[in-house]
Amino acid sequence: MVEPVWNLVGAAAALLSALTLTPQVWKAFRTKHTRDLSFATLALIVTSNVLWILHGVRGDIALVYANVFLFVCGNALMGLKLKYD
């Protein structure tokens, strides 16, 4: 009984983590303003997502999905920053 609860907690954490950059991507796309975003921070986010994806492939599919989504969002923000700054 304990295992399904922890799987649910992990899935919820993965979902919320995946959504963390979504508001920033939307705001940057809408306002075309990215000057306040740190490129170094975005690069660290993308790099950590790659490492989490590699770790998650070992058996935690929720971790993989969340970090693939974050990887896409992080790259989108870096692209918008390069385009608008």
Secondary structure, DSSP 8 states (H G I E B T S, - for coil): -HHHHHHHHHHHHHHHHHHTTHHHHHHHHHH---TTS-HHHHHHHHHHHHHHHHHHTTT-HHHHHHHHHHHHHHHHHHHHHHHH-
